[in-house]
Amino acid sequence: MSRNTHFLLSCALVLGLLFSSCSLPETQTAEPVPVIPAAVTPSLEPVPTATALPRTLTVCLGQEPNSLYPFGTPNMAARSVLGAIYDGPIDTFTNGYQAVILENIPSLENGDAQLAAVTVKRGDSVVDADGNLSVLDLGVTVLPSGCTEAACAVKYNGANTLQMDQLVVTYRLLPGLTWSDGETLTSADSAFAFKLASDVATPGSKYLIDRTQAYEAVDERTVQWWGLPGFVDPTYADNFWPPFPKHLWGEVSAAELALGNVKTHPPVGWGPYVFKDWSAGEYIRLEKNPYYFRAAEGLPKFETLIYRFIKDAPTGISALIAGQCDLLDTSLRLDGQIDLLTELERNEQVKLVTSTTPLIERLDFGILPASYDDGYAPGIGDRQDIFGDVRTRQGIAYCLDRQTVVNTVLGGLSQVPDTFVSPSHPLFNPQTAIYPFDVNKGLELLKQAGWVDPDNNPATPLVAANVNNVALGIPLVVNYLTTSALQRRQASEILSKSLGQCGIGVNLEYVSQDELYAPGPAGPLFGRSFDLAEYAIGNVGTEPPCAWFLSDQIPARPNQWIGLNISGYSNTDYDATCQKALKTLPDDANYQDAYAQAQSIFANDLPSVPLYMRIKAAATRRDLCNLTLDAFAINDLWNIEELDYNPSCKK
C-alpha cells in the first residue's frame, strides 16, 4: 500500500474525512443568493501599502490559513499561500507528476529509479507481505524478489538469508536554485527537511518515513531515497522532501518550528513570491521574489500578492463584482453558487473556472451491517438481508437517475463515474459494466432477484417473493441517510424519486456531518448501521483507491472500527487483484491490468454506486489570464506566477 493510500485511510478513519490536511474536505454548500449589483457591494478596508505598488493581485480566501509552516498540516487557504512561496517541488495532475525544481520525474525507464534484489537476514527491518513494518524473524511472511502477490509469498524460516526487492530513487535538483534571501538551495536542504519531518515533534504522518531506510544528499544537487526491503511504493516519484532552509532553521528545534510563528520563523522559499506580513483576521501580503528561478521569463507577473480572508461565498462574490477581489479561491467553496456564478458570467460580470475533483459522491449499500458480525438472525433484531443479492444492487443502480443530478444540481459541470476511478483518469477502465438510468432494466434485475409487484401498482413498494435471506412479503423500503447540506438534499430528492419509479420505497434521513462521520460503533457509517448512505470520500494523490473496498478495511470491533469499507463488501478475487495493484510499480505493464481488473470486479459487484465527481470552482475578474484547475492539484493556484491581466482574456 502506498503512503498516499495509507494516509487517506488513517485520516479518514480517525478524523472522519473532516480535516483538509488529510483529504479534500466536505463541501458545505451555501444557499443560493441573488445577483448583487456592483453598487451594493460591502466595502472592505484597503490593505496598507498595496495600492502604492504598480501591479497587485488580490486573491480572496474562504478561510484564514491555520499555519504557514509546511509541516503544520496546512488547511486549504494555507496551501494556496504556501504555493506562492514554495513552487512545487513536484506538481500533481490528473495525468501524473510534473517536475518543478527537479530535472525530471524519476522512473525505471530513465534510470533514476531502480528496483534491485537485496539480501536480507534475520533481524533486518523489512516491510512484510501485508505492507506492515516488521523485523525479519521466524514465521514472518514476506514477498521475495520478483513477487507481487500473496500467491508467491513465503514464510521466513528464521535461519537462511533471502532476496527481497528494494526501491532506490534518485532526485536531481535544477542548477542555480536559490532561496528567496539569495542563499544557494542544495540537496542538503531536502535532507534537512526529511530530518525535521522524522522528528516526533513534527505533525503529520510518519508512514513513509517509517518505511524509509535512508534519505541522504549524494552531492550538492542530488538526493537519494532508499526504501526498506519489501516496500515497493507505486508513488515513489513523489518521495522527495521539499527543501527547508537549513542555513536559517538548522539550529531551531522541530518543536519550535511546529508552532508556526511567522514573526520568529517566517516561511522562506524559492517560489515566485516572498512573505512580508500577516495581519490576523484580514490579509497576508507577499512580494515578488527577485531570486525566483524563472525570473528571466518575466515571472511572476505581479509585484505584490495580497490574500484577503472572506467569511463566505456570497461576500466573496460581492467583493469580486466590486473589484475588491481579483480572484476567488476554491477555499470559498463556490460549488454551492454555480447557478449564480453562471448567470454572472453570462452577464459579463465574472469569469467562472471549474474542474472535477478526486472527491466522489457515492451511495453505499449496507451489505453487511455490523449486527451480522455475530451471525445473521433477522427474527431477533437483524435487518433483512435486502442487499445480499448482487442483482438487487445492480437493479437499484439502474434506478438511480444520476445524470439528472449532474445536469440540474451541478449545472452539467461534472461526470457520472462508473467505478472508484474518475473517467478522466489514465487508469480508468472503459470496459467495466455501466448502469445508466433505465427503469425497465432495473425492474428486470429486481424481478430476477425475487422482488415482485403483487398489486401491479408502481406507486407501492415491491415485496420479497423469493429473495435470498429475506422473509416472504418484506417490502423493498430503504432508509437513505446523508447530511443536510443543500447539494445533498437536492441530489437525494432526485434519486429517491427515480428509485420510486422502480417500486423502491425511500425514507430520506438527514443528519449533521459530525453525526454521519462519527466513529464506530455509534456512528452510522463506520458503525455499519445503515441501508443506503450518501457521502463523499476523496483520494490523496493520483493512485486509484482500490483499497477502499478491501476486506481488511471493513470497520469492526476487532480493528477498533478502523476502515473505509463501510458496506462490509468482501470478495477474495477483488482483494487479490487490488493488493497486486498496490504492490506493483506504475512502470510495470501489470499495474494497469491489475487496476482494470479491480474496476471490473467492483462494477459487477457494486458495493457502492458512484454518483458524481464533486466539483471545485474559482471565480475571477473577466480579464484574468491563465487560471486553470486540475482535479488532482493539491494547490489550485499551482501556476500563480503565470497569472496576469489582459483584455484578450475576457470572454
C-alpha positions, 0 to 999 in steps of 0.5 A: 500500500502506498503512503498516499493510500495509507494516509487517506485511510488513517485520516479518514478513519480517525478524523472522519474525512473532516480535516483538509490536511488529510483529504479534500474536505466536505463541501458545505454548500451555501444557499443560493443568493441573488445577483448583487449589483456592483453598487451594493457591494460591502466595502472592505478596508484597503490593505496598507501599502498595496495600492502604492505598488504598480501591479497587485493581485488580490486573491480572496480566501474562504478561510484564514490559513491555520499555519504557514509552516509546511509541516503544520498540516496546512488547511486549504487557504494555507496551501494556496499561500504556501504555493506562492512561496514554495513552487512545487517541488513536484506538481500533481495532475490528473495525468501524473507528476510534473517536475518543478525544481527537479530535472525530471520525474524519476522512473525505471525507464530513465534510470533514476529509479531502480528496483534491485534484489537485496539480501536480507537476514534475520533481524533486518527491518523489512516491510512484510507481505501485508505492507506492515513494518516488521523485523525479519524473524521466524514465521514472518511472511514476506514477498521475495524478489520478483513477487507481487502477490500473496500467491508467491509469498513465503514464510521466513524460516528464521535461519537462511538469508533471502532476496527481497526487492528494494526501491532506490530513487534518485532526485536531481535538483535544477542548477542555480536554485536559490532561496528567496534571501539569495542563499544557494538551495542544495540537496542538503536542504531536502535532507534537512527537511526529511530530518525535521519531518522524522522528528516526533515533534513534527505533525503529520504522518510518519508512514513513509518515513517509517518505511524509509531506510535512508534519505541522504544528499549524494552531492550538492544537487542530488538526493537519494531515497532508499526504501526498506526491503519489501516496500515497493511504493507505486508513488515513489516519484513523489518521495522527495522532501521539499527543501527547508532552509537549513542555513536559517532553521538548522539550529531551531528545534522541530518543536519550535518550528511546529508552532508556526510563528511567522514573526520568529520563523517566517516561511522562506522559499524559492517560489515566485513570491516572498512573505512580508506580513500577516495581519490576523483576521484580514490579509497576508501580503507577499512580494515578488521574489527577485531570486525566483528561478524563472525570473528571466521569463518575466515571472511572476507577473505581479509585484505584490500578492495580497490574500484577503480572508472572506467569511463566505461565498456570497461576500466573496462574490460581492467583493469580486463584482466590486473589484475588491477581489481579483480572484476567488479561491476554491477555499470559498467553496463556490460549488454551492453558487454555480447557478449564480456564478453562471448567470454572472458570467453570462452577464459579463460580470465574472469569469467562472473556472471549474474542474472535477475533483478526486472527491466522489459522491457515492451511495453505499449499500449496507451489505453487511451491517455490523449486527451480522458480525455475530451471525445473521438472525433477522427474527431477533433484531437483524435487518433483512438481508435486502442487499445480499443479492448482487442483482438487487444492487445492480437493479437499484443502480439502474434506478438511480437517475444520476445524470439528472443530478449532474445536469440540474444540481451541478449545472452539467459541470461534472461526470457520472463515474462508473467505478472508484476511478474518475473517467478522466483518469489514465487508469480508468477502465472503459470496459467495466459494466455501466448502469445508466438510468433505465427503469425497465432494466432495473425492474428486470434485475429486481424481478430476477432477484425475487422482488415482485409487484403483487398489486401491479401498482408502481406507486407501492413498494415491491415485496420479497417473493423469493429473495435470498435471506429475506422473509416472504412479503418484506417490502423493498423500503430503504432508509437513505441517510446523508447530511443536510447540506443543500447539494445533498438534499437536492441530489437525494430528492432526485434519486429517491424519486427515480428509485420510486419509479422502480417500486423502491420505497425511500425514507430520506434521513438527514443528519449533521456531518459530525453525526454521519462521520462519527466513529464506530460503533455509534456512528452510522457509517463506520458503525455499519448501521445503515441501508443506503448512505450518501457521502463523499470520500476523496483520494490523496494523490493520483493512485486509484483507491482500490483499497477502499473496498478491501476486506481488511478495511471493513470497520469492526470491533476487532480493528477498533472500527478502523476502515473505509469499507463501510458496506462490509463488501468482501470478495477474495478475487477483488482483494487479490487483484487490488493488493497486486495493484498496490504492490506493483510499480506504475512502470510495470505493464501489470499495474494497469491490468491489475487496476482494470481488473479491480474496476471490473470486479467492483462494477459487477459487484457494486458495493457502492454506486458512484454518483458524481465527481464533486466539483471545485470552482474559482471565480475571477475578474473577466480579464484574468489570464491563465487560471486553470484547475486540475482535479488532482492539484493539491494547490489550485493556484499551482501556476500563480506566477503565470497569472496576469491581466489582459483584455484578450482574456475576457470572454 
